[in-house]
Amino acid sequence: MQAWGLVAPEAVRAVRHHHERWDGTGYPARLAGEAIPIEARYLAIADTYSTLTVARRGMPRLSRREALREMAQSTGQFDPRVLRALIQLLAAAAPSSEAASAA
């Protein structure tokens, strides 16, 4: 499926399924685990991280460490391997004091 021929099928799948949950309780198709397209698993984590770390009206901005901690505690929501990869990438890019506490 392409939107007006401008969007790759992978992008459409990512947007369509990024609210699926690793444990199968998400939407729109209640997909679980590996049945969720990998691009949607990446987008779900990126979207959540952005939501938590960017200041929005009425919502406080969390630090990198706080956001990663909250995401790690969301049992069943994210692909654990993709979440670990994000934590490792951000820890490697963080100043040493923040990196140690994020991992």
N, C-alpha and C positions, 0 to 999 in steps of 0.2 A: 504494500500500500504506500502510495506517495501522495503528499499534499501538493497539488498543482505542479508536480514534477520537480519541486524545489527542495524537498526534504528526503534524505535517504531513508530507506525502510528501517534501518537500525535506530535512527533518531525517533521515528514514529513509535516504534516498540518501546523505546526508553521512556518517552513521555507517557504513553498509555499505561505502562506497568510499574511506574516508579512508586506507586502507593501499595504495591503488593508487599507482603511481609514474609520473611524467611520461614516463619512458622505457619503460613497459609491463612492467616486471618485478615489479610489486606483486601484491596479491591483494585480493579473491577472484576477480576476473574478468580480470585482466591487461589492464585498460584502459590506454590511453596518451594523452597529450596532451589535446586538446580533448574526447575521448570521456569523460574523467573529469568527473563533474558538478562545476560550479564550487563548489558548497557543500562538496563533499568536498575540493577543493583548498584552500579556506580552512581547513577543519577540520584537515587534515593539517599545515599550517604552524603553526596555533595549538597543536595538540597537541604537536608537536615542540618548539616554543619553550617551552611550559610545562614539558615534561619536562626540558629543559636548564637552565632558570632557577630551578626550585623545588627546594629541598633535599629529598632523599629518602634514606632509610636506605641507607648504603653507596655513595651517589653524590654527588659534590660538586656544588654549585650553580655554574653558570657565570654570569659577568657578561653583561649585555646584548650587549656587543661580542663576547665569546667565543662566545656562542650564535649570533649572526648570522653570524660568521665560519665557524663549523662548518657551519651550514646552507647557506651559500653554496658551501662546498666539497663539498657532497653532490650532485655532478653527476648529473642525471637523476632525482633524487627529487622535486623540487618544480616547479610551474609557475613559470618564471623571472619572469613579470610579477607574479604574486601575491607572490612573495618580495621583489622589488624594492619593491613597494608597502609591505610590512611594514617593510622597512629604512628607507624614506623616512619613514613615519609615526613610527617609533620615534626616528629621528634628529631629527625636528622636535620631539619631546617631550623629548628628552634635554638635559641641560646641554651647553653648547657644546663642551667638551673631549671628551665622550663621543660627541656627534653627529658630529664630524669623523672620528673613528676608526671609527665603525660603518658609515658609507657607503663 
